[in-house]
Amino acid sequence: MSANERVPLYQQIQDYIRDIIAVEEMKSGDRIPTEKELMERFQVSKITVANALTGLANEQLITRVPGKGSFVADKGARQGASAPAAASPGQESGERAARSGMIGLVMPSIDDYFAIRLIEGIRQALEAEGYRSVIMLSGGELEKEKAAIKELKSLGAEGLLIFPVDEENYNEEILSMKLGGFPFVLIDRHLPGVETHFIASDGKQGIRLAIDHLWELGHREIAICSDSPLQTVTVQERIEGYIAALKDKGALINPAHMITGFELARSLKRPEGHPLFRYIRNRMATAYISLNGRLGVHIYQMARQAGLDVPGDVSIVSFDDPTSIVEEFSIFTHINQFEREMGVKAAGKLLEVIRGERSARSFAKSLIEPQLVVRQTSGPIRPR
């Protein structure tokens, strides 16, 4: 094994960039090789390149401009900055943050009971330990998520709980926190290739519970639906679970039953032009699994508007309980992801990281086992 093979790939990339800046006598503002060029040269993934560039940006050797590339930083700024030492969890935020008693929470939105129950679990767990929380919303936009993280850190947050935007271009602020040792925990979604503390419900198991339930009721034409504008890791994992569960039943996979990438922005008062409405009205499937509770309600409304009975003509199983914060009042058959427990666990793990406890010294992925709750929107298949 050569000496170079023992050097981590991200560090090889950093050494290469340092060398070309020195050898080519590059000046402030000169562009360094693009991410694509570095990926091809070193035969590595985008995340490895992003890790390397984030480290160089933290050293103030380069500056990164979203959508434009990376450039040699101002020489004066580089000389005025000392090289960052390896930080222990929480060290980056300094003594001010260590005494703040404040935890930041970054969420895409608070527009369903999933978010409400999750936040309530976080709040209860933090207050029990004498902490307060500050919530900022990203609206599902990467740049707003970056800005929220920066602002919460500047306000003195001791650590962050993040329900991340899921895009091909990872949030550099999250990568920077990992490299700098700033305490954070991701909720519901992880970043592939980036090892972090991560709390979520087991989506593949949840899908399997839904498939098993509908299969026992006689359904064979089972559709899976997501209105997420992004093909998130969560959506991808659940679709993989859907395919695996049907294969285990010996069923053929119908690609038309995997309905994703659409929007429900238009009014449901005139649904006739919506492709999902036409799919439901034409009874292409006898059962639908919605990947969030809000979409489950829309499918229910569309079925009723198409003159179909639920569950007589169409059965619906949704992820999350979409209708009530009180479980007993729900009418929807749903996959309970135990959002409050998820919030409690995420908050607890973050406090372990902040305190430097032994249990938090290695990154942990915690999956909560979901549960099928049978209510009034699923029933046996009946002949047309």
Secondary structure, 3 states (H helix, E strand, C coil): CCHHHHCCHHHHHHHHHHHHHHHCCCCCCCECCCHHHHHHHHCCCHHHHHHHHHHHHHCCCEEEECCCEEEECCHHHHHHCCCCCCCCCCHHHHHHHHCCCEEEEEECCCCCHHHHHHHHHHHHHHHHCCCEEEEEECCCCHHHHHHHHHHHHHCCCCEEEECCCCCCCCCHHHHHHHHHCCCEEEECCCCCCCCCCEEEECHHHHHHHHHHHHHHCCCCCEEEEECCCCCCHHHHHHHHHHHHHHHHCCCCCCHHHEEECCCCCCCCCCHHHCHHHHHHHCCCCCEEEECCHHHHHHHHHHHHHCCCCCCCCCEEEEECCCCCCCHHHCCCEEEECCHHHHHHHHHHHHHHHHHCCHHHCCCCEEEECCEEECCCCCCCCCCC
